[in-house]
Amino acid sequence: RRLSPAHPVARPSTGTVTTRCQTAAVGDGTGRRWKVVGGLLTQRGSTLLVANRRRDGRVEWTPPGGVVDRGEVSVEALSREVQEETGLNVEGWSEAVYRVTVDFPDRSMLLGVEVHLADGWQGDITIQDPDDIVEDARFVDPEEALRLLATAPPWVSEPVTAWLSASLPEPSGDGVPHFAYVARGASASGMRGASPSGPGWWSPPGMVVERLAPGPG
């Protein structure tokens, strides 16, 4: 594979952006259940993270990924999302490395995330996100990854940190490590119109997140 640059990549100037709809719910048909995939790409000890510009102007760094559209296979959706967000064409994916579920009881919403490790890829980092959310992508060493992941919601930062430190929890009944969270406290106005756009999604200020699994210790 061709190695991609480890330094920041600026978004190329574009004209009109055609946005692919990512608001179709997957699972229960009510618009309240979402299926999201995330990708772990590594090279020489560094991990690929992307900068997501959120609606309130904040930037959250997460692995690349996004919503699985209705009718898509998870890893096919992940390859598409990685290509759109970073320009890299992944050659294959592992089985799920870990899964995350996040319950938003104030919105009667459930977010399910499945994360895979890339087996290899081709190309160079170019950012042409049709949703105009990702504005930077770079391979970073573990120390820098921890610093950047601190900007992401706990349901992103904690599982990725556990994977980076080789301390994922014991697999659940399906053989895959599982993290579970509940997120409360977002106002209706703060959440209005929000829909998942990647492994992190948008976490409004004031949201209180509790980790249910694995438990403390």
Rosetta blueprint (number, residue, H / E / L):
1 R L
2 R L
3 L L
4 S L
5 P L
6 A L
7 H L
8 P L
9 V L
10 A L
11 R L
12 P L
13 S L
14 T L
15 G L
16 T L
17 V L
18 T L
19 T L
20 R L
21 C L
22 Q L
23 T L
24 A L
25 A L
26 V L
27 G L
28 D L
29 G L
30 T L
31 G L
32 R L
33 R E
34 W E
35 K E
36 V E
37 V E
38 G E
39 G E
40 L E
41 L L
42 T E
43 Q E
44 R L
45 G L
46 S E
47 T E
48 L E
49 L E
50 V E
51 A E
52 N E
53 R E
54 R L
55 R L
56 D L
57 G L
58 R L
59 V E
60 E E
61 W E
62 T E
63 P L
64 P L
65 G E
66 G E
67 V E
68 V L
69 D L
70 R L
71 G L
72 E L
73 V L
74 S H
75 V H
76 E H
77 A H
78 L H
79 S H
80 R H
81 E H
82 V H
83 Q H
84 E H
85 E H
86 T H
87 G L
88 L L
89 N E
90 V E
91 E E
92 G E
93 W E
94 S E
95 E E
96 A E
97 V E
98 Y E
99 R E
100 V E
101 T E
102 V E
103 D E
104 F E
105 P H
106 D H
107 R H
108 S L
109 M E
110 L E
111 L E
112 G E
113 V E
114 E E
115 V E
116 H E
117 L E
118 A E
119 D E
120 G E
121 W E
122 Q E
123 G L
124 D L
125 I L
126 T L
127 I L
128 Q L
129 D L
130 P L
131 D L
132 D L
133 I L
134 V E
135 E E
136 D E
137 A E
138 R E
139 F E
140 V E
141 D L
142 P H
143 E H
144 E H
145 A H
146 L H
147 R H
148 L H
149 L H
150 A L
151 T L
152 A L
153 P L
154 P H
155 W H
156 V H
157 S H
158 E H
159 P H
160 V H
161 T H
162 A H
163 W H
164 L H
165 S L
166 A L
167 S L
168 L L
169 P L
170 E L
171 P L
172 S L
173 G L
174 D L
175 G L
176 V L
177 P L
178 H E
179 F E
180 A E
181 Y E
182 V E
183 A E
184 R E
185 G L
186 A L
187 S L
188 A H
189 S H
190 G H
191 M H
192 R L
193 G L
194 A L
195 S L
196 P L
197 S L
198 G L
199 P L
200 G L
201 W L
202 W L
203 S L
204 P L
205 P L
206 G L
207 M L
208 V E
209 V E
210 E E
211 R E
212 L E
213 A E
214 P L
215 G L
216 P L
217 G L
